[in-house]
Amino acid sequence: MADQPTAPGAPNAPINSPHQTTTVTNQPDLIAAPQTEEEVCESSAGGPPGDGEDPNYDEDSYSSESDSAVGVDSVSSSNSITASIMEYRNIKGRTYHSAKHESKYFTPNDEQQMESQDITHHYLTVMLDDRLFLAPVPDNVKRVLDVGTGTGIWAIDMGDKYPDAEVIGTDLSPTQPLWVPPNVKFEIDDCTKEWTWPEGYFDFIHMRYLFGAISDWSELLHQAYRCCAPGGWVQSCECDIAMNSDDDTIRPESVIKTFWNPLWKELPEKLGVSFQVVEEGLQNKGFEEAGFVDITEVNYKLPIGGWPLDRKLAEIGQLTLLTLNNDIEGYTLIPWNVVYGEETPGYQETLAYMRREIRSRSTHAYMSIRYVYGRKP
Ligand SMILES: C[S@@+](CC[C@H](N)C(=O)[O-])C[C@H]1O[C@@H](n2cnc3c(N)ncnc32)[C@H](O)[C@@H]1O
């Protein structure tokens, strides 16, 4: 089997009775590597931007061009794309999904954001030791759905790895590449509307990074349950993007604490969707309420920057930093406008503080990732 049936560190993941959740936290300890004197001096929390240092600093040599769906003409294979779907909204030079959808989804659908999505796919794949999922999906999986597929990079990798499977990726925006494996197709679909797939159609339903997109997680997982075949699996991977540290290296005056973390707390009320999916346990609750069994939860700390001692975690941290640095505007433009108001000055300066703060090796920040998967009995 190409993708192992158990969570890492749980070689024979136990089969649970209904509604029991197995929780695995499997990672080397997130310990910071010792810093050089120079790095200690570089610590930048709270320092003013524009002091001669390039706030767009690129920490490492990773290129977002490899393993990427970026740069290829994008059209959906679905015939259902009407002109209005292509009429992207434009906000301060960034494009967003068509106003045809009722969704207020917060990140752009342009190339810059697509690059960040592809780097995200890369760091999550490194995190899972080159696997595409954790659920014990069998090798002969036939029908796979990727909900909110983004650039389609996960669906494309799935199609490559499982040539006998039919893989469908859905999204609000037709931002997926044209040239994909023959067993992969993309469709425009709003996953918060009633799913039109027949009952029991898919063997595996995959959802990743839908924070900020969903107002009712229980409903989403009910729909996934209905469309999953008996014996099939559904997996959800979410990230709480609030940043924490285990060693108090995010200081109280840090822009992470004064701007970044509060921003995401303000948004749910304003946008009607959750950004604290992990913290609020919404995945687990949804899986349990829908009726899944053998529910397994796997938690990771996602370091930001190459500061961890462990080599793999340092690599993941560099990629995470790259994702954020590449498009911190894309993640925060709508949130800023919604929370502070479009005309409020200081946005770009605040982003410059953020870039400096997260690239400092003295700041041992991480975000929280949770995988939850369950089987339909
Ligand atoms: C952060 S991206 C994640 C992309 C992909 N799942 C991945 O992990 O690489 C979130 C994606 O969800 C899509 N999305 C947001 N709301 C949606 C909805 N209601 N229905 C379908 N897709 C949605 C967005 O357009 C975006 O492409």
The ligand as a Tripos MOL2 file, in Angstrom:
@<TRIPOS>MOLECULE
LIG
   27    29     1     0     0
SMALL
NO_CHARGES

@<TRIPOS>ATOM
      1 C1         -6.4930   27.3720    1.5750 C.3       1 LIG1
      2 S1         -7.1210   26.7570    0.0820 S.3       1 LIG1
      3 C2         -6.7690   25.0200    0.2360 C.3       1 LIG1
      4 C3         -6.6670   24.3390   -1.0820 C.3       1 LIG1
      5 C4         -6.4620   22.8100   -1.0120 C.3       1 LIG1
      6 N1         -7.4880   22.1680   -0.2280 N.3       1 LIG1
      7 C5         -5.1160   22.4610   -0.4600 C.2       1 LIG1
      8 O1         -5.0230   22.0940    0.7200 O.co2     1 LIG1
      9 O2         -4.1230   22.5390   -1.2100 O.co2     1 LIG1
     10 C6         -8.8760   26.7680    0.3380 C.3       1 LIG1
     11 C7         -9.6440   26.5350   -0.9430 C.3       1 LIG1
     12 O3        -11.0200   26.3290   -0.5890 O.3       1 LIG1
     13 C8        -11.8140   26.9460   -1.5630 C.3       1 LIG1
     14 N2        -13.1370   27.2240   -0.9970 N.ar      1 LIG1
     15 C9        -13.4600   28.1560   -0.0930 C.ar      1 LIG1
     16 N3        -14.7760   28.1080    0.1780 N.ar      1 LIG1
     17 C10       -15.2880   27.1080   -0.5820 C.ar      1 LIG1
     18 C11       -16.5830   26.5780   -0.7710 C.ar      1 LIG1
     19 N4        -17.6320   27.0690   -0.0980 N.pl3     1 LIG1
     20 N5        -16.7490   25.5640   -1.6390 N.ar      1 LIG1
     21 C12       -15.7030   25.0610   -2.3360 C.ar      1 LIG1
     22 N6        -14.4350   25.5190   -2.2020 N.ar      1 LIG1
     23 C13       -14.2350   26.5340   -1.3380 C.ar      1 LIG1
     24 C14       -11.0580   28.2050   -1.9230 C.3       1 LIG1
     25 O4        -11.4680   28.7240   -3.1760 O.3       1 LIG1
     26 C15        -9.6160   27.7080   -1.9080 C.3       1 LIG1
     27 O5         -9.2080   27.2680   -3.1690 O.3       1 LIG1
@<TRIPOS>BOND
     1     1     2 1
     2     2     3 1
     3     2    10 1
     4     3     4 1
     5     4     5 1
     6     5     6 1
     7     5     7 1
     8     7     8 2
     9     7     9 1
    10    10    11 1
    11    11    12 1
    12    11    26 1
    13    12    13 1
    14    13    14 1
    15    13    24 1
    16    14    15 ar
    17    14    23 ar
    18    15    16 ar
    19    16    17 ar
    20    17    18 ar
    21    17    23 ar
    22    18    19 1
    23    18    20 ar
    24    20    21 ar
    25    21    22 ar
    26    22    23 ar
    27    24    25 1
    28    24    26 1
    29    26    27 1
@<TRIPOS>SUBSTRUCTURE
     1 LIG1         1 GROUP 0 **** ****
